Amino acid sequence: MDEARAVLERVARIEELERAGVAAAELLHEVRALLVEAEAWVRCDGPETEGARAALERCLEALDRRGVPVHAR
């Protein structure tokens, strides 16, 4: 499952960057990419992931309300 692997790799990258003390802007870029990858994963897993889908939508909506652009959905 490539989508799941991409999400896990992105989370590991974010943790690594956070430990390295990178700028918040760079972390935010990675979090945006994580949301896009998580959305792709949820779409592939079907209706049993409805809770994850709802949580992801809430995250995307919260970013949108704050005017934070997220990569193409």
C-alpha positions as a printed NumPy array, in Angstrom:
array([[  0.   ,   0.   ,   0.   ],
       [  1.949,   2.956,  -1.349],
       [ -0.33 ,   5.584,   0.202],
       [  0.181,   4.264,   3.726],
       [  3.924,   4.052,   3.197],
       [  4.028,   7.661,   1.967],
       [  2.176,   8.851,   5.08 ],
       [  4.463,   6.942,   7.433],
       [  7.57 ,   8.196,   5.652],
       [  6.283,  11.782,   5.803],
       [  5.59 ,  11.513,   9.535],
       [  9.12 ,  10.193,  10.093],
       [ 10.521,  13.077,   8.023],
       [  8.529,  15.628,  10.038],
       [  9.792,  14.136,  13.3  ],
       [ 13.363,  14.213,  11.988],
       [ 13.067,  17.842,  10.886],
       [ 11.514,  18.806,  14.209],
       [ 14.406,  17.2  ,  16.105],
       [ 16.82 ,  19.096,  13.849],
       [ 15.126,  22.359,  14.789],
       [ 14.143,  23.492,  11.291],
       [ 12.065,  26.615,  10.79 ],
       [  8.326,  26.437,  11.361],
       [  7.674,  27.302,   7.705],
       [  9.501,  24.184,   6.565],
       [  7.589,  22.029,   9.036],
       [  4.327,  23.562,   7.865],
       [  5.208,  22.674,   4.28 ],
       [  5.724,  19.059,   5.354],
       [  2.465,  18.988,   7.339],
       [  0.566,  20.267,   4.299],
       [  2.077,  17.497,   2.201],
       [  1.178,  15.01 ,   4.925],
       [ -2.469,  16.065,   4.762],
       [ -2.532,  15.561,   1.006],
       [ -0.945,  12.115,   1.339],
       [ -3.283,  11.163,   4.17 ],
       [ -6.253,  12.167,   2.048],
       [ -5.032,   9.891,  -0.757],
       [ -4.644,   7.032,   1.726],
       [ -8.14 ,   7.511,   3.133],
       [ -9.654,   7.603,  -0.372],
       [ -8.036,   4.24 ,  -1.165],
       [ -9.222,   2.473,   1.975],
       [-12.959,   2.861,   1.435],
       [-15.864,   3.338,   3.864],
       [-14.237,   1.666,   6.882],
       [-12.015,   4.719,   7.228],
       [-14.881,   7.183,   7.692],
       [-13.55 ,   8.338,  11.092],
       [-10.149,   9.095,   9.584],
       [-11.791,  10.828,   6.643],
       [-13.81 ,  13.062,   8.987],
       [-10.709,  13.937,  11.037],
       [ -8.772,  14.777,   7.889],
       [-11.587,  17.008,   6.644],
       [-11.617,  18.865,   9.969],
       [ -7.863,  19.48 ,   9.66 ],
       [ -8.2  ,  20.73 ,   6.098],
       [-11.128,  22.989,   7.043],
       [ -9.196,  24.423,   9.999],
       [ -6.276,  25.276,   7.726],
       [ -8.639,  26.792,   5.179],
       [-10.304,  28.985,   7.823],
       [ -6.871,  30.315,   8.72 ],
       [ -6.027,  30.99 ,   5.087],
       [ -3.285,  28.373,   5.009],
       [ -2.988,  26.935,   1.496],
       [ -2.801,  23.165,   1.198],
       [ -1.502,  21.394,  -1.919],
       [ -4.063,  20.421,  -4.543],
       [ -6.705,  18.122,  -3.19 ]])
